[in-house]
Amino acid sequence: MKILRPFATILMIVLVVALAAGTVVEKFHGSDFALENVYDTWWFIALWALFAIAAAAVTFREKNWRRPEALTPFLAVVFILLGALLTKFTGVHGRMMLEPNKPVSSFFIKELDNVAKEDLPFSLTLDRFEIETYQGSSKPKDYVSYLRLSDGETARDEVISMNNILNYKNYRFYQSDYDEQGNSILDVAYDPWGIGVTYAGYALLFIGLAIVLFKQRKTVKAVTWSWLSVLVVLLVLLYVRMLTHQLLPVLRSPFFSLHISTIVTAYALLLAIMVVGIVALFRPRDLVRAERLRNISVAMLYPAVALLAAGIFIGAIWANVSWGNYWSWDPKEVWALITLLIYGMPLFPGVFKSFGKPLFFHVYCILAFLSVIITYFGVNLILGGVHAYQ
């Protein structure tokens, strides 16, 4: 069974390459093509399944199921993958247009090159659509649809705006667009199972990383101070961003500010880890010094990965609230996931033995920062996507 660790490592590398290739495919052929030919294919799903099976085998082979700091992240991955499968096979996403005073009880979904009609068990009627602006300017502050929901003998008024959805009978409606005639365009999502399971997976992942951090407090003395500095920086970033920006309506969600602040703080810590690695390579033969610097990097790595995971989770909630889809395989989402996978491996030196060697650890963390550069700059400048404004 010695082949398990290298097999899991190879699967991780293949998975990262497949994810990165998917973003390149999307760049040249569009998101629909990438979804159809990469992310929604049987081989991509099988790759994730094989990775989960390999991780399970390693977990039980090493008897890590007895250790919550190892078992919890594994269960998190299982829940996230299961949630994604449930969303794929039981979820529905579409769009509907509401004209004033005309009841609508259906929406349309795109299936490959076809458009299919999906009936609703109730109807929505648009009373009026309004664009709210900032006081004294013409800059849009919000887009608001005033509706009437009718379900047999039940009828009630509803309001949908940016970051304010309508949730009824597991159908969720989001303000998506409008036209010059005053018609409101809504995104519709129906995903009764996938969202809850996926959210549980993200929560387990964050809890697992917190447990790992707590377990390391005796061997890595600087961890507590690292978390304290992260908290200070995070609060400052959040305060400054919310104080100084008048953002587009969809970006005014508190989830957005928290998502950006958390991610940027994680990236700052990963940058510091790279710098420590470079310093360590100035005197590579001084193994005592290399080990001491490795401990400093590890102290920053735990909160960095935890914050990165939390930032992705918060971003998923924001996307779900704003667009009705917690994961869309946008290039920045994919590269954030790649970064999380790459930096997650050194947290488990008991499984990946090479990370116990200081020089290997430092070289790995220096090269790993390339994923941060691509995520933060490369996506914006080269790959594009809905996150290109960041």
Secondary structure by P-SEA (a helix, b strand, c coil): ccaaaaaaaaaaaaaaaaaaaaaaaaacccaaaaaacccccaaaaaaaaaaaaaaaaaaaaacccccaaaaaaaaaaaaaaaaaaaaacccccbbbbbcccccccccccccccbbbbbbbcbbbbbcbbbbbbccccccccbbbbbbbbbcccbbbbbbbcccbbbbcccbbbccccccccbbbbbbbbbbccaaaaaaaaaaaaaaaaaaaaaaacccccaaaaaaaaaaaaaaaaaaaaaaccccccccccaaaaaaaaaaaaaaaaaaaaaaaaaaaaccccaaaaaaaaaaaaaaaaaaaaaaaaaaaaaaaaaaaacccccccccaaaaaaaaaaaaaaaacccccccccccaaaaaaaaaaaaaaaaaaccccccccccccccc
